[in-house]
Amino acid sequence: MKLKVMMPLLLGSVMITSTANASFWDKLNGVLDGAGKVLGTVGAVTGASAATAPMAKITDEQKQIIRDNIQANTDDRFLNEHILAAKDNIATFLEVMGCQTDNEKIYAGKVLSSGFYSTGRVTTIPSTKYHPLDQCMTVTSIGRWSVPVRDKLEFEVMFASDVSGESAKRLVTMEKENGKWLADHVLSGY
């Protein structure tokens, strides 16, 4: 019985205290809101989201160039099927390669295989001296398609700066993992 009487009394005390110290509660809410924004940003970056990575903005024209260069027009029907099946993830990965402005961690999210590794730089902008950081490098060609082993797809991609003329070449291996084609290895400087 005493508990039932004390509960409304306690709640009333909290209400009186909270209205008396409204500025304290406002300040606390402001601090907690700021902390939530910082933690949200940290979570987004460590979650390897391309939206929060250090990325230049790709143009619609550059996206279309990538899609146009991923062609399944070889004489090998098996290879063509692999290219078509991997096309979307290849395009996503090439956008990251041409737009990410650092080479610390690859922000390609769900298009990286569990065993992804690289030999040399993966992203292209850090390998240039004069290319502006606010622009993506443009894919100029994709070729030398091959299937070195079952469930692996390999190709060479060339990037160029529309501003400085600098270029970068990468050899990319995609691997079929759990039914999806994912970036497995990138070789630069070969």
N, C-alpha and C positions, 0 to 999 in steps of 0.2 A: 504494500500500500504506500509506503514511503517513497518507493521508486516512481510510482505513477504521479505523485505530487511533485517530486523533484525534477522530473523530466521537463514538464512545461516551464518550470522555473529556470532551469538551465538553458533551454532554448530561448527563453525571453532574455536572459542575460547575454547570450551570444548575439542576439538580434540588436540589443541596445549597444553592446560593445562594437558590433560591426558598423552600425550607423554612426556611432560616435567617432570611429576611426576610419571613415570612408576613404580618406586620403591614403592611409596605410594600405588598405585593400586594393585601391587603384594602383598604387605603386607596385605592390606584390604581383598583381595581374599583369602589369606592364613588363616586369622582369620575367615572369613565367612565359609570357607570350614571346618575348625576345629569345629566351632559351629554347622554346619550341621551334622557332624558325631556324636557329642555329643547328639544332639537332636534326631537323628535317633536311637541311642542306647537307650536313655531314652524311646522313643516311643515303641521300640520293647520290652523292659522289662515290661513296664506298660501294654502292650497289651497281656501279659501272653503267650508269645511264648515259647514253649519248647526249641527251638533252642537257645535262649538267656538266659534261666534259669540256675541256678547253678545245672548242671546235670553231672553225670558220663556218660561215653560212654558205651552203651549197645553192647554186642557182637551179632553176627548173631545167635550163638548157644542159647543165652539167649532168643532172640526173638522167636526162634523156640520152645523152651521149653514152653514159655507162650502159643503160639498157640496150641501146642500139649496138654496142660493141660485144655484148654477150650473145653470140650467134651460134646456134647448133646447126652448122652447115658443113660438117666434115663428111668424109666418105664412110665413116664408121657409125652405124646405127646405134650401137651400144653407147658409144661416147656421146652422141647427140642426145640420147635419153638422159644421161647423167647431167649434161649441161642444162637441159630444160628443167630437170628436177631441182637443180641447185641454183637456178637463175636469180631468184629473189634474195637468197642469202648472200650470193656472190655480190649482187648490187649493193646490199646494205654494208657488207664488209669493205667494198671498194670506196664507198662514200666516206667511211671512217678513215681509211688509209689516206685519202686525198684531202681530208678536212681537219683532222685532229692536229692541233698546233704543238703538241709536245709528244714525247715518246716514252713517258714514264710508265703508263699503264694503258693498255688498249681498251678503249671504251666501246667495245662492239657487243656487249651484252650477251644475248642469247644466240649469237651466231659463231661463238668460239667453242671449239671442242674442249672436252675435259682435259686433254693432254696438250693444249696449244703451246707452241714454242716458236721462237724466231731465231734466225741467225742474222744478226745485224738489225738495222732499224726497220720497223714495220711501217710506221707512218712516214709520209713523204715530205711534208713541210719542214720538219726539223733538219732534213738533209740539204736544204737550200740555204743560200746566203742572202738572196735578194728578194725572194718571194714574200709578198705582204701576208701577215698573219690573219688578216680579216677575210681572205679569199681562199677558196679551195683550189687545189691543183686539179687540172682537167685530165681525164683519161683520154689518151690519144690512140691506144690500141690494146686489144686483148687477143692473144694468140698462143701458138705452140701448145694447144690443148692435147692432153694425153690422160690415159688411165694407167698409171704405173702398176697398180695392183687393184684387186677387187675392192670396191667401195672407197676408192681414192680418185680424186680428180685433180689434175695439175694444169696450170696455165701461167703464162707470162703476161704481165700488165705493165704498160708504160704510162707515166703521168708527165704532164708538162705544165709549167707556169705560163698563164696567159699574159703575165706582166713582164717577168724577167727572162723567159725562155728556158729557164733551167728545167732539167728533166730527171726523172727517177724511174728505175726499173725494178720490179719485184717478181719473184717466182712464188706463186701461191699454191698451196695444196689444201684442198677441201676433203673432208672425210665424212662418210655417212655414219652417223652415230644416233642410235635410237630412232632410225627412220628419217633423220633430218641431215641435210648437208651443212657441215660446220667448218669454219676455218681451222685448219690443223697446224699448218706451218707456213712461215714466210721467210724467204731467203732474199737478202739484198746484197749488193756488191759482188755479184758473181760474174 
